[in-house]
């Protein structure tokens, strides 16, 4: 039953990724938005935004260097909002992919444990040697299963938090 629950959660994450991809453009992993200031007379400052793309070089401090890709204008302009949304979708997808990968690792572990456990049980039943499966083996197996369940709950909670954040971003976007 736990394996099926895990598979369902993985499928839910895959569906959520598909929904996000279908909802609009997804930014490449190599781009970000950069703010720059244009000072005017009397100390007034105007802030503008541009889309930057990573280059293969790094600064002396080790930061990724970027090159100008596209002018986005002022905050809340059409171009700016479109790229903010695209980057937000990219980041949500990345997070969901990491969650999915963690769940897949847990699923493989749980399936392997189930195989080992069922193999030992079959061997014990056929040879009528129940002593091979001592209480120590079962308690260790139960500890591992409990640990996996806890991790599943944590990932499920993170997934729900991401869904809530997505809804809040969507509502905030509607009001701008």
N, C-alpha and C positions, 0 to 999 in steps of 0.2 A: 504493500500500500504506500509506503514512503517513497519507493522508487517511482510509482505512478504520479504521486504528487510532485515530485521533482521534475519529471518529464513534462507535466502540465505547466509548471512555472516556467520552464525553458521555452515551451511553445508560446506561452503568453508574452514572454520577452521578445521572441522572434516576431510575433504579430505586432507588438508595440513598435519595434524597429521599422517594420514595413509601413505602419501608419505614419510614423514621423517622416519617412522618406517620401511618402505619397503626399504629405501636407505641404511640401514646397522644396525649394532648392536647399541642398546640403552643402555647406562650405567645405572646400578641401582642407586637409589638416595643416597645410602650410601657410594659411592666411590668418591675419588678425587685424583689428581696427586700432589705428593709432591716432591720438589727439595731438594737434599742434596749435600754437598760439600765434596770432598776428597782432602785435601791439600797434595801437593807433595813437594819435596825439592826445594830450591831456591824460595819459595813463590808462586809457581805455584798452581792453583786450578783447579780441574776438577769437573764439575757439572753433576750429574746423576739424574735420575727420577725414582720414584717408585709409584705404585698404592697403595693407602691406603684405608682402609675400616673402617667406623665408628664402635665404640663399644658402649655399653650402658653406659659406664662411662664417667664422665666429669672431667676436671682438676679443680684445686682450683679457677682458674679465670673464670670457667664456659664454657670453650671451649670443644667441642666434641673431645674426644680422639680417635685416630685411631690406627689400627694395620696394619703392613705390609701385603700386599696381593700378589703383584707381582712386580718383577723387570722389569723396562721398558727401561733401558739403557740411552743413550745420547739423547739429544733433536733431533727431526726429525728422530729418528730410526723408524723402522716399527711398533714395539709395541707401542712406544710413540704416533706416529701419529694416530694409530688405536684407542687408548683410548681417545686422544684429540677429535677426531671426534665423538666417542660414547658419551662422556660427553657433547659435543656441541649439539648433537641431543637430549639428555635428557633435557638439559636446554631449548632448543627451544620448545620442546613438553610441558614442564611445563608452559612456558610462554603462549603458545597457549591455554592450558587447562584453565589457569586463565582468559584469554580473553573470552573464550567460556562460562565459568561460569558467568562472568559479563554480557555478552550479554543475557544469558538465564534468569538471574534475571530481566534484563530490559524488555525482551520479556514477562515474566510473569506479570510484572507491567503494561505494555502496554495492554496486553490482558484483564487484570482485569479492567483497566480503560475503555477499549472499551465495556466490558460487562456492567459495571455500567452506562456508558454513553448511550448505546443502551437501557438498561432497563429503565432509566429515560425518554428517548425519547418516548419509547413505552407507558409508563405510562402516560406521558403528552399528547400524541396523543389520547389514548383511553379515557382519562378523559377530554380531551379538556382543560387542565389546563397548559398552556404554562408558567405561572408565576413560576412554580416549578423550571424550568431551567432558572435561572436568568443569567444575563451577568456575574456576579461574578463567578458562577460555570464554565461557559465556559472559562473565562479568566484563572482561576486556572488550568483547564484541559489543556489548551493550553500551559501554563507555564511548566507543567509537561512533556508534549509531546516534547516541545522545548528542555528541559533539556535532555531527553532521546536521541533525535536526536544528540545533541552535544556530548554526551557520545559515541554514535555509531560512529560518525565521528572520535573521538579521538581513539577509539579502532581499527577502520579501518586503520587509519594512523599508529598506532603501528604495526598492522599486515603487512602493506606494508613495513614498516621499517625492520621488521624481515625477510621478503622475500628478501629484498635488501641485508641485512647482510648475509643471507644464500648464496646468489649468490656470494658475495665477498669472503666469506670463502671457497666456493667451488673453485673459481678461484685461490685463494691463495694456496689452497691445491694442485691444478694441477701444480703450478709453483714450488713446493718444491720437 
